[in-house]
Amino acid sequence: MRSMTGYGSAEGRVGNGVLFAEVRSVNSRFLDVNCKIPPQMYAIEPNIRKLIQNNVVRGKVEVFLKEKKELAESFELIVNEKLVRQYKKCLNQVTNMIGLKASSHLLEVVDLKDLLVARDRSIDITTLWKQMERVILTAIQKHAGMRSVEGVAIKRDQLKRLAIFDRLVSMIEKRSNIRIDEGKRSIMHSAPSERRDSELVAISDKMDITEEVTRLKSHTNQYRNVIAKDGPVGRQVDFLLQEMHREINTLGSKSADGKISGFVVEAKTEIEKLREQVQNIE
């Protein structure tokens, strides 16, 4: 069992630079992936999403990538050949006009920066994907580790609350049996003999909660088996909690007794506490 809340980060060499990757998540009904990456990495966004989908089933996941050091040169300098030729032509014309010997080197009279042009270099980021994938996977693995640790803590608390719930159900069952016995004794002492049998059957039918208790015990046993699994279990336990809530409501409506009503309220409280935690289980 894993939590949907987690965090993981990693960095490593990619190309000529260093890539930083961060993965964080919170609870969500479905899988929702949001990539916060530089524009030059948009081409690999589908690859990133696929990595997340292969490792996360449910949750709102954010992936953040940053170049701590440029992975590849993003610009280049090129010679402005047309301008060089014009400079050279003009220089020859000037030296001929004034009768001086032309310079043997253009750079003696013209700054190099005037002859160069800087332009953006188109980077094919997909060629670096394998290296980037290793860094991102490391962050995902750390993210999964944190989710597993939190999942263990949630599981421990869930088992504790299930034990409390089971104890309350047993107390309800015991109190219900006492109430049925009291009702039967009252009928035996007060009801006319010709109505006694029918009234005894009626009170048993009205107050007997064996069916509901049996189902509740089955649900809690299933609950324990489900949360013992390694994979996603959130939807299964959410369904079981709905069924447990329905059965405990039936118990409350069948038992017109103050003590049982108190136990039912406590049991509902435990169900709500379980449900709150389940909202963060994958």
Number of C-alpha atoms within 10 A of each C-alpha: 23 27 29 32 23 23 21 22 21 19 20 17 17 22 18 11 14 18 22 20 24 22 25 20 23 16 20 17 13 11 16 19 19 14 16 15 16 11 7 12 16 15 13 16 15 10 14 20 16 12 15 20 14 8 12 21 14 23 23 18 24 17 23 17 21 16 17 14 14 14 18 18 13 12 12 12 12 11 14 13 12 9 13 16 11 11 16 16 11 12 17 15 13 13 13 12 9 8 9 10 9 14 13 7 9 14 11 9 10 14 10 11 10 12 16 16 12 12 11 10 12 12 15 12 16 14 10 15 18 10 15 25 17 16 23 26 20 19 23 26 17 18 22 23 16 18 22 19 15 20 22 16 13 21 21 12 15 22 16 11 18 19 14 15 23 17 14 20 23 15 16 25 19 12 17 23 17 12 19 19 14 12 16 20 13 12 18 16 10 10 15 11 11 8 11 16 14 11 17 19 11 12 16 16 12 12 18 19 20 13 10 19 20 12 14 22 16 13 19 20 13 15 21 15 10 18 24 13 11 11 12 18 18 23 14 14 22 18 12 18 20 12 15 23 17 14 19 22 17 14 25 19 12 17 21 13 13 10 13 23 18 13 21 25 15 15 25 17 14 19 20 14 14 20 18 12 15 23 17 21 28 25
